[in-house]
């Protein structure tokens, strides 16, 4: 029994070490990546003739982000705004972009791309960190508010799609209560995303209780308590291949 506990402790320590290294790596590389993208963006903006426009690669709280907000285009015509946005969006590594004073997408592009990469971005965030709630509650833990903001940024390239937010629990406790709690937590995440600018009509919250445990985990494992995101439809709005902002 003691050997088994030691093995479990070693596994848990290894998992924590991997998570810690991932967080440290992200903290070190993110500012550097954002700075590089900002420099490339200003070059692209200048070449497009939009010198007054600035690209800010940071969230509202100041965290580095690859989803820029463009500003300074209030006095230029819509054609120039469109060229500038597309020039920035064409930079490798840049995610969905938006104007500080405009809409999220341009319409009438020549082709339409499936915006599924936002799922991968969100999955990567949630693999490194856990969206936590207060014990037995649907209230998002204060320490997870920054992660919610990063999830909102990662979902912006998929605006115009229908995005599913699924709440899951482990199998401890009665299933009716699990279903109720999982739905309440999904709805709490939905509300938090709406507060951060994600349109409510594109979000669908659902609670699945303990019915879909993570592959390889026992149904009672606490790691089954999670929130998952999926793009379930690309209607009614069709985003452009580069997710560029449209007219004001």
N, C-alpha and C positions, 0 to 999 in steps of 0.2 A: 504493500500500500504506500509505504514511504517512497519507494522508487518511482511509483506511478505519479505521485504528487510532484516529485522532483522533475520528472519528464514534462508534466504539465506546466510547471513553473518555468522550465527552460524554453518551452514553446511560446508561452506568453511573453517572456522576456524578449525572445527573438522577434515576435510580431511587433512589440512596442518599439524595438530598436529600428526595425524597417520603417515604421511609421515616422519615427523621429528623424531618421535620415532623409526621408522623403520631404518632410516639412522643412528641414534645414536646407536641403538642396533647392527647394522652391523659393525659400526666403533669400537665398544667395543669388539665384539666377534670375528671378523675376524682375528686379530693378534693372539689371543689365539688359535683359531682353527688351523691356519697355523703353529704355533709353535708346537702344539701337533702332527700334521701330519708329520712335519719335523723330530721330535724325533722318531716316529714310523717308518718312512721311513729309517732312518739311521740304526735302528735295523734290519729291513728287508733286507737292502742292505748287512749288515755285515753277516747275516745268509745265504745269497745267495752266499757269497764268493766274493763280489764286493766292498771291503773296500775302494778302491780309489774313488769310485763314490760318488758324492754328489747330493742331491735333493734340489732344490731351490723352495720354495712355494711362489713365488712373481712374479708379472708382471714386464715388462721392466721398468716401472716407480717406482717400489718398493712397489706397493700395494699388500697386502696379497692375496693369491690365493690358491685354492685347486687343481689347475692344475700345477703340478711341471715340471720343466725343469731339466733333468739329465745331469750332466757334469762329466768329469774326467774318462770317459770310453774309451778314445781314444787309450789307449795302451792295452786293453783287447780284447779277441776274441769275435766273434759274439754270440757264445753260452752263454757266461757269460753275455753279454749285454742283451740278451733275458731273461735270468733267473732273472737278477736284475730288469728289467723293469716290468716283470710280478709280482715279489714280491712286488714292490711298488704299482702297480695297484690294487693288492688284498687287500690293506688296506681300510677298510670302510671309506667312505667320500672322498677318492681321486678321482678326475675327470680324464679327459684325460691327458696323459703325453707324453712328447717328449724328444728326446736327443738334446742337444745343437748343435751337429754336425751330426745329422742323420735325417732319415725320420720320418714321424708321426706314421706309423702303421707297424706292423709285418703281414706277410701274411701266409697262409697255416695253420691256426688254425683249431682245430677240429670242432668248431661250430661258427656260426655267430649270433650276437645279433642285434636287431633293436636299433640303436643309438638314440632313440627318447628322451632320458633324457636331451639332450642338449636343446631341445625346452623348457622344464620345467625350466632349469637353466636360459635361456635368459628371459623367461616370468617373472620369479621372479625378475630379475634385473630391467626390464622395468615397473614392477608394483610399485616398490619403487621409481624409478626415471624416468624422461622423457628425451628421446633423443631429444634435442632442436636444432632448426635451426635459423639462422638470419632471421629477419622479412621479409616475402615475398620472401625468398631466399632458394636455395638448399645448401647453405654453412652451414656446421655443426658448431654450436656455440662452441666457445673455451672451455666453461665450461663443454661440453659434451664429450670432447676428451677422458677423463679418462673412461667414461662409454663405449665408443666404444671399448676401449682396453679390458675392462672386458667382453664385449659381444664376442669379438674375442676369448678370453680364454675359454669362456663357449661353443663356437661352435666347438672347436678343437676335442672333442670326436666324432663329427659327420663328420669329414673329410672323404672324399670318397663318401659322400652322395651328392645329389643335394639339396641345401638349397635355399628356396624362400625368397626374401626380398620384402615385399609389403609396398608401401607408401599409406597413406590415408590422406584425407583432410576433413574439414567440408564442409557444403553445401553453404557457403557464396561465392559469386562470380560466374562467368559463369563456367559451368562444363568443357568445353575444357581447360580452364586455370587450373582448379583443377587437371585434368588428367595430364597435362604437368608438373605441380609442384610436384605432388606426385611421378611421375616417376623420375624426376630429383633428388628428395631427396632420393629415394630408390637407385638410381645409385651412389649418393654421399656416402651413407653408404657402398655400395658394394666396391667402390674404397678405402674407408678408411680401410675396412677389408682386402682387398688385400695387402695394405701397411703394415698390421700387420701379414702377413704370411698366410692368408686364401687363398687357391688356387682359382684363378678367374674362372676356368672351372667348379667349383662346386657351383657357385653362380648365381642366376637368379633374376634380379631386374624387378619389374613391378609396375605400377602406377594405382591405382583403383579409384582415385578421391574421391568423396563423396558417392560412391555407396554402401559401407558397413559400416554404422555408428555402433558405439559400442551399444550393446544391452542396452536398457533403456535410451539412450541419444537422444535428439533431433538432427536431421541432422545438424543443425547450431551450435551445441555446439562445442567450440574450442577443447574440450577433444577428439574429433574424429580425430584430427591431430596426426598421430602416425605412427610408423614403426613396422611391425610384421614380425616374422620369422617362417618358417615351413620347416620341412624335407619332401620333396615331392618324393624322390626316394633314394634308397640305392645302386644304380648303378652309375658308373661302378666299383668302388673299394669296396671290402668287408672288413670292419674293423673287428678286432678280438673282442671277448667278453669283453676283458679288455682294448682295445684301446692301446696296447703296441707298442712302437717304434720298427721299424725293423732295418735291417742292414744299414750301411752307404752307 
